């Protein structure tokens, strides 16, 4: 599959989602949204119709899906649901508040597509799985989600960091490289422009954080391909 085919498949899926979200959409609205011509949208609609999607055309108004038609949701087996619920209980004990919030919101969306019978069993399991560490649900950091985004988008990050040794606060511009977890804290491995080398930063000692768009790849290029753990 070439790039054009991949883009078209992605656009067809997005058009179907748009039609499911809104009652009526014109070719012009879809063309503007996906930055293509009206003629391209006409061809896309025909392709969806040939694939069996019941699209209705209201003359002079636009396109709509036949009443009652829905894209089938992703379905999970009971074992898959149990694995996710078990992971949820582990995440709830995590010391980073942003990870707990993000996972809780995600798991609620997952639960919403479970069959009722599976959902009842998942809730039962949720109440009967216990992890002993961090029983008080203590939170020591709030930056994990932001740093994950900074890492995957190659963004520079400015932090105020309280040193473990001297307790002194310094301002650093860092390039996030990797994250690992201990039972007590999350650790960020990043190239520190102040020290001009890689450093390990405990998330619970980051006093403030500001993400900046634009990663220079200085540290990444020096260590590209290395097994840094």
NORWOWO-V263345 format. One record per residue. N is the residue number from 1. RES is the residue in one letter. SS is DSSP state (helix for helix, strand for strand, loop for the rest). NEAR is the number of other ideal C-beta (glycine too) atoms within 10 Angstrom. D_FIRST is the distance of its C-alpha to the first C-alpha in Angstrom with 1 decimal. Layout:
n:N res:RES ss:SS near:NEAR d_first:D_FIRST
n:N res:RES ss:SS near:NEAR d_first:D_FIRST
This chain:
n:1 res:X ss:loop near:7 d_first:0.0
n:2 res:X ss:loop near:7 d_first:3.8
n:3 res:X ss:helix near:7 d_first:6.8
n:4 res:X ss:helix near:8 d_first:8.1
n:5 res:X ss:helix near:9 d_first:5.9
n:6 res:X ss:helix near:10 d_first:6.5
n:7 res:X ss:helix near:12 d_first:10.0
n:8 res:X ss:helix near:17 d_first:10.6
n:9 res:X ss:helix near:12 d_first:10.0
n:10 res:X ss:helix near:11 d_first:12.3
n:11 res:X ss:helix near:18 d_first:14.7
n:12 res:X ss:helix near:16 d_first:15.0
n:13 res:X ss:helix near:12 d_first:16.0
n:14 res:X ss:helix near:14 d_first:18.3
n:15 res:X ss:helix near:22 d_first:19.9
n:16 res:X ss:helix near:18 d_first:20.6
n:17 res:X ss:helix near:11 d_first:22.2
n:18 res:X ss:helix near:15 d_first:24.2
n:19 res:X ss:helix near:23 d_first:25.5
n:20 res:X ss:helix near:11 d_first:26.6
n:21 res:X ss:helix near:9 d_first:28.3
n:22 res:X ss:loop near:13 d_first:30.2
n:23 res:X ss:loop near:8 d_first:32.2
n:24 res:X ss:loop near:13 d_first:31.4
n:25 res:X ss:strand near:19 d_first:29.0
n:26 res:X ss:loop near:15 d_first:29.0
n:27 res:X ss:helix near:18 d_first:26.2
n:28 res:X ss:helix near:11 d_first:27.7
n:29 res:X ss:helix near:15 d_first:27.7
n:30 res:X ss:helix near:23 d_first:24.0
n:31 res:X ss:helix near:17 d_first:23.3
n:32 res:X ss:helix near:12 d_first:25.4
n:33 res:X ss:helix near:14 d_first:23.9
n:34 res:X ss:helix near:17 d_first:20.3
n:35 res:X ss:loop near:8 d_first:21.5
n:36 res:X ss:loop near:16 d_first:20.2
n:37 res:X ss:loop near:11 d_first:22.4
n:38 res:X ss:helix near:13 d_first:24.1
n:39 res:X ss:helix near:10 d_first:22.5
n:40 res:X ss:helix near:16 d_first:19.0
n:41 res:X ss:helix near:23 d_first:20.5
n:42 res:X ss:helix near:13 d_first:22.1
n:43 res:X ss:helix near:13 d_first:18.8
n:44 res:X ss:helix near:21 d_first:17.3
n:45 res:X ss:helix near:19 d_first:20.5
n:46 res:X ss:helix near:11 d_first:20.4
n:47 res:X ss:helix near:14 d_first:16.9
n:48 res:X ss:helix near:19 d_first:18.4
n:49 res:X ss:helix near:14 d_first:21.6
n:50 res:X ss:helix near:8 d_first:19.9
n:51 res:X ss:loop near:9 d_first:18.3
n:52 res:X ss:loop near:6 d_first:21.9
n:53 res:X ss:loop near:17 d_first:22.5
n:54 res:X ss:loop near:12 d_first:26.1
n:55 res:X ss:strand near:16 d_first:26.1
n:56 res:X ss:strand near:14 d_first:29.5
n:57 res:X ss:strand near:12 d_first:30.3
n:58 res:X ss:strand near:10 d_first:33.7
n:59 res:X ss:loop near:5 d_first:34.9
n:60 res:X ss:loop near:6 d_first:35.5
n:61 res:X ss:loop near:10 d_first:34.5
n:62 res:X ss:strand near:18 d_first:30.8
n:63 res:X ss:strand near:22 d_first:28.4
n:64 res:X ss:strand near:17 d_first:29.2
n:65 res:X ss:strand near:21 d_first:28.2
n:66 res:X ss:loop near:9 d_first:30.5
n:67 res:X ss:loop near:7 d_first:33.2
n:68 res:X ss:loop near:6 d_first:32.5
n:69 res:X ss:loop near:14 d_first:28.7
n:70 res:X ss:loop near:7 d_first:27.0
n:71 res:X ss:loop near:12 d_first:23.7
n:72 res:X ss:loop near:6 d_first:24.8
n:73 res:X ss:loop near:10 d_first:25.3
n:74 res:X ss:loop near:8 d_first:24.0
n:75 res:X ss:loop near:11 d_first:26.6
n:76 res:X ss:loop near:18 d_first:28.2
n:77 res:X ss:loop near:9 d_first:30.2
n:78 res:X ss:helix near:14 d_first:33.8
n:79 res:X ss:helix near:8 d_first:33.2
n:80 res:X ss:helix near:14 d_first:30.2
n:81 res:X ss:helix near:21 d_first:32.5
n:82 res:X ss:helix near:17 d_first:35.3
n:83 res:X ss:helix near:12 d_first:33.4
n:84 res:X ss:helix near:18 d_first:32.5
n:85 res:X ss:helix near:22 d_first:36.1
n:86 res:X ss:helix near:14 d_first:37.5
n:87 res:X ss:helix near:13 d_first:35.3
n:88 res:X ss:helix near:21 d_first:36.7
n:89 res:X ss:helix near:15 d_first:40.2
n:90 res:X ss:helix near:12 d_first:39.4
n:91 res:X ss:helix near:17 d_first:37.9
n:92 res:X ss:helix near:16 d_first:40.9
n:93 res:X ss:loop near:17 d_first:43.0
n:94 res:X ss:loop near:21 d_first:41.1
n:95 res:X ss:loop near:22 d_first:43.2
n:96 res:X ss:strand near:22 d_first:40.7
n:97 res:X ss:helix near:16 d_first:41.1
n:98 res:X ss:helix near:18 d_first:37.8
n:99 res:X ss:helix near:21 d_first:35.8
n:100 res:X ss:helix near:20 d_first:38.1
n:101 res:X ss:helix near:12 d_first:37.7
n:102 res:X ss:helix near:15 d_first:33.9
n:103 res:X ss:helix near:18 d_first:33.5
n:104 res:X ss:helix near:12 d_first:36.2
n:105 res:X ss:helix near:9 d_first:34.4
n:106 res:X ss:helix near:13 d_first:31.1
n:107 res:X ss:helix near:18 d_first:32.9
n:108 res:X ss:helix near:10 d_first:34.7
n:109 res:X ss:helix near:8 d_first:31.4
n:110 res:X ss:helix near:17 d_first:30.3
n:111 res:X ss:helix near:18 d_first:33.8
n:112 res:X ss:helix near:9 d_first:33.4
n:113 res:X ss:loop near:14 d_first:30.7
n:114 res:X ss:loop near:21 d_first:32.6
n:115 res:X ss:loop near:13 d_first:34.5
n:116 res:X ss:helix near:7 d_first:38.2
n:117 res:X ss:helix near:9 d_first:39.3
n:118 res:X ss:helix near:18 d_first:36.8
n:119 res:X ss:helix near:14 d_first:37.7
n:120 res:X ss:helix near:11 d_first:41.4
n:121 res:X ss:helix near:16 d_first:40.8
n:122 res:X ss:helix near:21 d_first:38.7
n:123 res:X ss:helix near:13 d_first:41.5
n:124 res:X ss:helix near:11 d_first:44.1
n:125 res:X ss:helix near:16 d_first:42.2
n:126 res:X ss:helix near:17 d_first:41.9
n:127 res:X ss:helix near:9 d_first:45.7
n:128 res:X ss:helix near:9 d_first:46.4
n:129 res:X ss:loop near:14 d_first:44.2
n:130 res:X ss:loop near:8 d_first:46.1
n:131 res:X ss:loop near:13 d_first:45.3
n:132 res:X ss:loop near:6 d_first:48.5
n:133 res:X ss:loop near:10 d_first:47.5
n:134 res:X ss:loop near:15 d_first:48.0
n:135 res:X ss:loop near:9 d_first:49.9
n:136 res:X ss:loop near:6 d_first:51.2
n:137 res:X ss:loop near:11 d_first:47.6
n:138 res:X ss:loop near:9 d_first:48.5
n:139 res:X ss:loop near:15 d_first:46.1
n:140 res:X ss:loop near:16 d_first:46.3
n:141 res:X ss:strand near:21 d_first:43.4
n:142 res:X ss:loop near:17 d_first:41.2
n:143 res:X ss:loop near:23 d_first:38.7
n:144 res:X ss:helix near:21 d_first:36.0
n:145 res:X ss:helix near:16 d_first:33.5
n:146 res:X ss:helix near:17 d_first:34.0
n:147 res:X ss:helix near:26 d_first:33.7
n:148 res:X ss:helix near:16 d_first:30.5
n:149 res:X ss:helix near:13 d_first:29.0
n:150 res:X ss:helix near:23 d_first:30.7
n:151 res:X ss:helix near:19 d_first:29.2
n:152 res:X ss:helix near:9 d_first:25.6
n:153 res:X ss:loop near:12 d_first:25.9
n:154 res:X ss:loop near:14 d_first:28.0
n:155 res:X ss:loop near:17 d_first:30.9
n:156 res:X ss:strand near:20 d_first:34.5
n:157 res:X ss:strand near:24 d_first:37.0
n:158 res:X ss:strand near:14 d_first:40.8
n:159 res:X ss:strand near:23 d_first:42.9
n:160 res:X ss:strand near:14 d_first:46.6
n:161 res:X ss:strand near:21 d_first:47.1
n:162 res:X ss:strand near:14 d_first:50.3
n:163 res:X ss:loop near:11 d_first:50.9
n:164 res:X ss:loop near:10 d_first:51.5
n:165 res:X ss:loop near:5 d_first:54.3
n:166 res:X ss:loop near:8 d_first:56.2
n:167 res:X ss:loop near:8 d_first:55.1
n:168 res:X ss:loop near:8 d_first:54.8
n:169 res:X ss:strand near:12 d_first:52.1
n:170 res:X ss:strand near:14 d_first:50.1
n:171 res:X ss:strand near:11 d_first:47.4
n:172 res:X ss:strand near:17 d_first:44.2
n:173 res:X ss:strand near:16 d_first:40.9
n:174 res:X ss:strand near:26 d_first:38.4
n:175 res:X ss:strand near:21 d_first:34.7
n:176 res:X ss:strand near:26 d_first:33.5
n:177 res:X ss:strand near:16 d_first:32.0
n:178 res:X ss:strand near:13 d_first:32.3
n:179 res:X ss:strand near:15 d_first:34.1
n:180 res:X ss:strand near:11 d_first:36.0
n:181 res:X ss:strand near:14 d_first:38.4
n:182 res:X ss:loop near:9 d_first:41.9
n:183 res:X ss:loop near:8 d_first:44.1
n:184 res:X ss:loop near:13 d_first:45.8
n:185 res:X ss:loop near:15 d_first:43.4
n:186 res:X ss:strand near:22 d_first:39.9
n:187 res:X ss:strand near:15 d_first:39.8
n:188 res:X ss:strand near:25 d_first:37.6
n:189 res:X ss:strand near:19 d_first:37.0
n:190 res:X ss:strand near:24 d_first:36.7
n:191 res:X ss:strand near:24 d_first:37.6
n:192 res:X ss:strand near:19 d_first:40.9
n:193 res:X ss:loop near:16 d_first:41.7
n:194 res:X ss:loop near:12 d_first:45.3
n:195 res:X ss:loop near:11 d_first:45.6
n:196 res:X ss:loop near:10 d_first:43.0
n:197 res:X ss:strand near:10 d_first:41.6
n:198 res:X ss:strand near:17 d_first:39.8
n:199 res:X ss:strand near:16 d_first:41.8
n:200 res:X ss:strand near:12 d_first:41.6
n:201 res:X ss:strand near:23 d_first:42.4
n:202 res:X ss:strand near:17 d_first:43.6
n:203 res:X ss:helix near:22 d_first:42.2
n:204 res:X ss:helix near:17 d_first:45.6
n:205 res:X ss:helix near:17 d_first:47.2
n:206 res:X ss:strand near:22 d_first:45.0
n:207 res:X ss:strand near:11 d_first:47.4
n:208 res:X ss:strand near:11 d_first:45.0
n:209 res:X ss:strand near:18 d_first:41.5
n:210 res:X ss:strand near:11 d_first:39.8
n:211 res:X ss:strand near:16 d_first:36.1
n:212 res:X ss:strand near:11 d_first:35.4
n:213 res:X ss:loop near:9 d_first:32.1
n:214 res:X ss:loop near:8 d_first:31.3
n:215 res:X ss:loop near:18 d_first:31.0
n:216 res:X ss:loop near:13 d_first:32.4
n:217 res:X ss:loop near:11 d_first:30.8
n:218 res:X ss:helix near:12 d_first:34.3
n:219 res:X ss:helix near:22 d_first:34.5
n:220 res:X ss:helix near:14 d_first:30.8
n:221 res:X ss:helix near:9 d_first:30.7
n:222 res:X ss:helix near:11 d_first:34.0
n:223 res:X ss:loop near:13 d_first:32.7
n:224 res:X ss:loop near:8 d_first:29.0
n:225 res:X ss:loop near:5 d_first:28.1
n:226 res:X ss:loop near:7 d_first:31.5
n:227 res:X ss:loop near:5 d_first:32.0
n:228 res:X ss:loop near:10 d_first:34.1
n:229 res:X ss:loop near:6 d_first:35.5
